[in-house]
Amino acid sequence: MAQKQTADAIRAARKEDPKSRDRDFADRLGISEAQLVAAHLGDGVRAISPNPDQLMPAISQLGEVMALTRNESAVHERVGTYGEYHSGAHAAMVLGKEIDLRIFPKHWTYGFAIDQETDKGRRRTLQVFDAAGDAVHKVFLRETSSHDAWASVVDSLAVEGSDTLDVAARTPTEAAIEKPAKRDALLTEWVKMTDTHQFMRLTSKLGINRLGAYRTVAGTDWVRPLSTDAPSQLLNAVADAGQEVILFVGNRGMIQIHWGPLINIKPMGPWLNVLDERFDLHLRGDHVAEVYAVTKPTKRGAALSIEMFDAAGMLIAQVFGQRAGEDDDLKAWEAIVDALPTKTLETV
């Protein structure tokens, strides 16, 4: 659990280190990122409602923005406008060509609006955190955003807040749940799937989880274990082929989806980066412990994905091929995946 420190102590420490990224600074101080932000209430920071039913329609008034969703190993940044919003108690959605989100409201616990001067200019952002104080979703205004709407949007969302937060302990990642005795049943039901969304219901019925299922049937026609070098090779191959993809990165409270090409692949140290005009991906290649090529049957044909997990069993990212049109058979995507190196089952 993040330590509890006074707001004064947090602010004083921040003055000694004003340039570090919020997340990195909070980790070094032993607090959560939400506690760091809350400590600055009244200094360019206001508490706002984290309820997506209020927040998502309000963000749409800000025009073109940058949406950011991350987990421990991947950061997904997409420029666009927040459009069609669908509310839901357990799951909500923002649907759009560029901003495409799947929202899990029970994890939206703290919200803040930040308006501060930095050495790079004015930064205006809306940020949402879970009960542990970890970031769920962030929205950054850009030069092209509707800055004139900022004040009214924040006023409409403002709530009473505290500069000292009692955050909960982080929920650990669920490790792979494997039941070898259920292998035949899993394979029997797998073949019957007609939609990828049926997969989670299937694993729940069998008392296993996603990673446990992949390990259980690895080496069959449905799941091929890949080398941990596969993500790097995948990004480069997709860029070289001009293949459009559907790329998912998420955490417990949000999944953010990119539709389109991956053009500029720029590795830097442990990071595998995609640095495109309206989309950035930052992926820690050294965090990838398991990778699988997964095929699931659907009414439109097989859905082939690449899925990456860290050492704890957390799903880092998923990548699917995007059809260029109704008649696209995804042969180019299949060829890219087929060329990725297999990992022998003995070392999985």
Residue pairs with C-beta under 8 A, 6 or more apart in sequence:
1 132
1 167
1 168
1 169
1 170
2 26
2 30
2 31
2 32
2 35
2 132
2 133
2 167
3 29
3 30
3 31
4 31
4 35
4 164
4 166
5 29
5 30
5 31
5 35
6 164
7 38
7 39
7 40
7 41
7 163
7 164
10 29
10 31
10 35
10 36
10 39
11 39
11 40
11 43
13 29
14 25
14 36
14 39
14 40
17 25
17 28
19 119
20 28
22 33
22 36
22 37
23 33
23 135
25 36
26 32
26 33
26 35
26 36
29 36
31 133
32 129
32 132
32 133
32 134
32 165
32 167
33 129
33 133
33 134
33 135
34 110
34 112
34 129
34 133
34 134
34 135
34 165
34 167
35 133
35 164
35 165
35 167
37 45
37 112
37 114
37 127
37 129
38 45
38 47
38 110
38 112
38 161
38 162
38 163
38 164
38 165
39 163
39 164
40 163
41 47
41 161
41 162
41 163
42 163
43 116
44 114
44 115
44 116
44 117
45 112
45 113
45 114
45 115
45 116
46 112
46 113
46 154
46 158
46 161
47 110
47 111
47 112
47 158
47 159
47 160
47 161
47 162
48 55
48 111
48 112
48 113
48 126
48 154
48 157
48 158
48 159
49 55
49 111
49 157
49 158
49 159
50 108
50 109
50 110
50 111
50 128
50 129
51 105
51 108
52 85
52 87
52 92
52 103
52 105
52 108
53 87
53 92
53 105
54 156
54 157
55 108
55 111
55 126
55 128
55 157
56 82
56 85
56 92
56 94
56 103
57 85
58 153
58 156
58 157
59 65
59 82
59 126
59 139
59 153
60 81
60 82
60 83
60 85
61 146
61 149
61 152
61 153
62 82
62 139
62 141
62 145
62 146
62 149
62 150
62 153
63 81
63 144
63 145
63 146
63 149
64 79
64 80
64 81
64 142
64 144
64 145
65 79
65 80
65 81
65 82
65 139
65 140
65 141
65 142
65 145
66 77
66 78
66 79
66 139
66 140
66 142
67 77
67 78
67 79
67 80
67 82
67 99
67 101
67 137
67 138
67 139
67 256
68 75
68 76
68 77
68 137
68 138
68 139
68 140
68 256
69 75
69 76
69 101
69 136
69 137
69 138
69 249
69 250
69 251
69 254
69 255
69 256
70 76
70 135
70 249
70 251
71 249
71 250
71 251
71 314
71 316
72 284
72 287
72 310
72 314
73 283
73 284
73 287
73 288
73 310
73 314
73 316
73 317
74 249
74 281
74 282
74 283
74 284
74 316
74 317
75 249
75 280
75 281
75 282
75 283
76 247
76 249
76 256
76 258
76 280
76 281
77 279
77 280
77 281
77 282
78 98
78 99
78 256
78 258
78 278
78 279
79 98
79 142
79 277
79 278
79 279
80 96
80 97
80 98
80 99
80 278
81 96
81 98
81 99
82 94
82 96
82 99
82 139
83 94
83 95
83 96
83 99
84 94
84 95
84 96
85 92
85 93
85 94
85 95
86 92
86 93
86 94
86 95
88 103
88 105
89 105
90 104
90 105
90 106
91 102
91 103
91 104
91 105
92 102
92 103
92 104
92 105
93 101
93 102
93 103
94 100
94 101
94 103
97 259
98 259
98 278
100 256
100 257
100 258
100 259
101 137
101 254
101 255
101 256
101 257
102 250
102 254
102 255
102 257
103 253
103 254
104 252
104 253
104 254
105 253
106 253
107 130
107 131
107 136
107 251
107 252
107 253
107 254
108 128
108 130
108 136
108 253
109 129
109 130
109 131
110 128
110 129
110 130
110 133
110 165
111 126
111 127
111 128
111 129
111 157
111 159
112 126
112 127
112 129
112 161
113 124
113 125
113 126
113 154
113 157
113 158
114 123
114 124
114 125
114 126
114 127
115 122
115 123
115 124
115 150
115 154
116 122
116 123
117 123
123 140
124 140
124 141
124 145
124 147
124 150
125 138
125 139
125 140
125 141
126 138
126 139
126 157
127 135
127 137
127 138
127 139
128 135
128 136
128 137
128 138
128 253
129 135
129 136
130 136
130 251
130 252
130 253
131 167
131 168
132 167
132 168
132 169
132 170
132 171
133 165
133 167
134 170
134 251
135 251
136 251
136 252
136 253
136 254
137 253
137 254
137 256
141 147
141 150
171 252
172 312
173 310
173 312
173 313
173 314
174 209
174 313
175 211
175 312
175 313
176 209
176 211
176 212
176 215
176 313
177 207
177 208
177 209
177 211
177 212
178 208
178 212
178 215
178 216
179 206
179 207
179 208
179 212
179 216
180 216
182 206
182 207
182 208
182 216
183 216
183 217
185 206
186 202
186 206
186 208
186 213
186 216
186 217
187 217
187 220
187 222
189 202
189 205
189 206
190 202
190 217
190 222
190 296
190 297
191 297
192 297
193 199
193 202
193 296
193 297
193 298
194 297
194 298
194 299
195 298
195 299
196 296
196 298
196 303
199 210
199 213
199 296
200 210
202 213
203 209
203 210
203 212
203 213
206 213
208 216
210 307
210 315
211 290
211 309
211 313
211 315
214 223
214 225
214 290
214 292
214 294
214 307
215 348
217 223
218 224
218 225
218 292
218 345
218 348
219 225
219 345
221 295
222 294
222 295
222 296
223 292
223 293
223 294
223 295
224 292
224 293
224 342
225 290
225 291
225 292
225 342
225 343
225 344
225 345
225 348
226 291
226 292
226 293
226 306
226 340
226 341
226 342
226 343
227 291
227 340
227 341
227 342
227 343
228 285
228 288
228 289
228 290
228 291
228 343
229 341
230 291
230 306
230 340
230 341
231 272
231 283
231 285
231 288
231 291
231 306
231 308
231 317
232 267
232 272
232 285
233 339
233 340
233 341
234 306
234 319
234 336
234 337
234 340
235 262
235 265
235 272
235 274
236 265
237 243
237 336
237 339
237 340
238 245
238 261
238 262
238 319
238 336
239 261
239 262
239 263
239 264
239 265
241 332
241 336
242 261
243 261
243 321
243 322
243 332
243 333
243 336
244 259
244 260
244 261
244 321
244 322
244 324
245 258
245 259
245 260
245 261
245 262
245 319
245 320
245 321
245 322
245 333
246 257
246 258
246 259
246 319
246 320
246 321
246 322
247 257
247 258
247 262
247 281
247 317
247 318
247 319
247 320
248 255
248 256
248 257
248 317
248 318
248 319
249 255
249 256
249 281
249 316
249 317
250 256
250 315
258 279
258 281
259 322
260 279
260 322
261 276
262 274
262 276
262 279
262 281
263 274
263 276
264 274
264 275
264 276
265 272
265 273
265 274
266 273
266 274
266 275
267 273
267 285
270 284
270 285
270 286
270 287
271 282
271 283
271 284
271 285
272 281
272 282
272 283
272 284
272 285
273 280
273 281
273 282
273 283
274 280
274 281
283 308
283 316
283 317
284 316
287 310
287 311
287 316
288 308
288 309
288 310
288 316
289 309
289 310
289 311
290 308
290 309
290 348
291 306
291 307
291 308
291 309
291 343
292 306
292 307
293 304
293 305
293 306
293 337
293 340
294 304
294 305
294 306
294 307
295 302
295 303
295 304
296 302
296 303
296 305
297 303
301 329
301 330
303 320
304 320
304 321
304 330
304 333
304 334
304 337
305 318
305 319
305 320
306 318
306 319
306 337
306 340
307 315
307 317
307 318
307 319
308 315
308 316
308 317
308 318
309 315
309 316
310 316
321 330
321 332
321 333
321 334
321 336
321 337
322 333
323 330
